[in-house]
Amino acid sequence: MFHLTVFSATEGELAPARATVFTVFGSAELRGPTVAQQLLHFRAQQLRKPGRWDWLFRSEENLAVTIFGATTIHEPTIAEEYSALAGVVRAGRIAKEELPGLLDAFEAHIASRGALRTFTLFGACVVAPHKVATENKALQAAADSGAIDVRARKGLEGLIEAPRPVRWRAVGELVLAG
C-alpha cells in the first residue's frame, strides 16, 4: 500500500504491514490496523517461505515519511479491536486454540522489530490513541448495537487506558471467554 499526499490532505486506512505513507506540505489522517488484521498478516508471513531477496526488499514495517506536513495514525478503539478479533475467531480464520500462542509470537515479533518506522522533517507524525470519552462512546454504541455483550463491555472498560500489548492480550482472553 502506498499513500502519497502533496499540498493537500488525505484520509484512509493503514495496512497491517509494508505500507508507505509519504506526506509533503499536507496532512494524512490514517486509521491503524486492528490486531486481528495484524495477526492474520503475521500468521501468513510465518507460513510463507522466505525468498532470496526478502532480507533486503521485504521489510514488514510500515514507513511514514513526513516533510513540512502532518501524519496522524489513529489507533482502533477497544470496541473495534474486540469486534474484529471476535469476528475472525468466530469465522474460523484463527482457531481459539491458536489465538494465545499467536498473540505471544506476534507480541515478541513487534517488540523486537517495531511496526512503524518514521522520518519527519519540519512536520509531525503522531500515533494517537483515542480519548477516554471517545472510547466510552464507542463501547456504548457497540453495546447498543449488540456487537458486544455486558460481560465483554465491563472487561473492555477496564482496558481503555492500558498499553496496546496489554489490550491485545486482554481482548484475546475476552474473545476466548465469549
C-alpha positions in Angstrom: 0.0 0.0 0.0 1.2 3.5 -0.8 -0.2 6.8 0.3 1.1 10.0 -1.3 -0.1 13.4 -0.2 1.4 16.6 -1.7 0.0 20.0 -1.0 -3.3 18.5 0.2 -4.9 16.2 2.7 -5.9 12.6 2.7 -7.7 10.1 4.9 -7.6 6.4 4.8 -6.6 3.1 6.4 -3.1 1.8 7.1 -2.4 -1.7 6.0 -1.1 -4.2 8.6 2.4 -4.2 7.0 4.5 -2.9 4.2 2.7 0.4 3.8 4.4 3.6 2.8 2.9 7.0 3.7 4.6 9.9 2.1 3.3 13.4 3.0 4.8 16.6 1.7 3.3 20.0 2.5 0.0 18.4 3.5 -1.6 16.1 6.0 -2.6 12.4 6.2 -5.2 11.1 8.7 -5.0 7.3 8.8 -6.7 4.6 10.8 -4.3 2.0 12.1 -5.0 -1.7 11.6 -6.7 -3.8 14.2 -4.8 -6.5 16.0 -7.0 -9.1 14.1 -5.7 -7.8 10.7 -2.1 -7.8 12.0 -2.4 -11.3 13.4 -3.8 -12.7 10.1 -0.9 -11.0 8.2 1.7 -12.2 10.7 0.5 -15.8 10.5 0.5 -15.7 6.7 4.1 -14.4 6.8 5.2 -17.1 9.2 3.8 -19.8 6.8 5.4 -18.2 3.8 8.8 -19.5 2.7 11.3 -16.5 2.5 12.6 -15.6 -0.9 16.2 -14.9 -1.8 15.9 -11.1 -1.5 13.5 -10.9 1.3 16.2 -9.7 3.7 16.6 -6.6 1.6 13.2 -5.8 0.0 10.5 -7.4 2.1 10.5 -5.2 5.3 7.3 -5.8 7.2 7.4 -2.5 8.9 5.2 0.4 7.8 7.0 3.6 6.8 5.7 7.1 7.3 7.7 10.0 5.7 6.5 13.4 6.6 8.1 16.6 5.2 6.6 20.0 6.0 3.3 18.3 7.0 1.5 16.2 9.4 0.7 12.5 9.6 -1.7 11.2 12.2 -2.4 7.5 12.7 -5.4 6.8 14.9 -5.4 3.5 16.8 -8.6 1.4 16.7 -10.9 1.8 19.6 -11.1 -1.1 22.1 -14.6 -1.9 20.8 -13.2 -2.2 17.2 -10.4 -4.4 18.4 -12.8 -6.7 20.2 -15.3 -6.9 17.4 -12.6 -7.5 14.8 -10.9 -10.2 16.8 -14.1 -11.9 17.8 -15.2 -11.9 14.2 -12.0 -13.5 13.0 -12.3 -16.2 15.6 -16.0 -16.8 15.0 -15.4 -17.1 11.3 -12.7 -19.7 12.0 -9.9 -17.8 10.4 -8.0 -18.1 13.7 -8.8 -21.1 15.9 -9.5 -20.5 19.6 -6.6 -22.8 20.5 -4.2 -21.0 18.2 -5.0 -17.4 19.4 -3.0 -17.3 22.7 0.2 -18.6 21.0 -0.3 -16.4 18.0 -0.7 -13.3 20.2 2.5 -14.3 22.1 4.5 -14.7 18.9 3.2 -11.5 17.4 3.9 -9.5 20.5 7.5 -10.9 20.6 7.9 -10.0 16.9 6.6 -6.5 17.3 8.7 -5.9 20.4 11.9 -7.0 18.7 11.3 -5.1 15.4 8.6 -2.4 15.8 5.7 -2.0 13.5 6.3 1.6 12.2 9.3 3.5 11.0 9.1 7.2 10.7 11.1 10.1 9.2 9.8 13.6 9.9 11.4 16.8 8.7 9.7 20.1 9.7 6.4 18.4 10.5 4.8 16.0 12.8 4.0 12.3 12.8 1.8 11.0 15.6 0.3 7.7 16.6 -2.8 8.8 18.5 -4.8 6.7 20.9 -8.4 7.7 21.4 -9.5 9.8 24.3 -11.4 8.1 27.2 -14.7 9.8 26.2 -14.4 8.5 22.6 -13.6 5.0 23.8 -16.6 5.0 26.1 -18.8 6.4 23.3 -17.6 3.6 21.0 -18.3 1.0 23.7 -21.8 2.3 24.3 -22.5 2.3 20.6 -21.2 -1.3 20.3 -23.3 -2.4 23.3 -26.4 -0.7 21.9 -26.0 -2.4 18.5 -25.4 -5.8 20.1 -21.8 -6.1 18.9 -20.6 -6.7 22.4 -22.4 -8.1 25.5 -22.5 -6.7 29.0 -19.7 -9.0 30.2 -17.4 -8.0 27.4 -18.2 -4.3 27.9 -17.2 -4.4 31.6 -14.0 -6.1 30.7 -13.2 -3.7 27.9 -14.0 -0.6 30.0 -11.0 -1.5 32.2 -8.7 -1.7 29.2 -9.3 1.8 27.8 -6.1 3.4 29.0 -4.0 0.2 29.0 -0.9 0.0 26.8 -1.5 -1.6 23.4 0.2 -5.1 24.1 -1.8 -5.4 27.4 -5.0 -4.6 25.5 -4.2 -7.2 22.9 -3.8 -9.9 25.4 -6.9 -9.0 27.5 -9.1 -8.6 24.4 -7.8 -12.1 23.2 -8.8 -13.5 26.6 -12.2 -11.9 26.5 -12.8 -13.3 23.0 -11.8 -16.8 24.2 -14.1 -16.5 27.2 -17.0 -15.4 25.0 
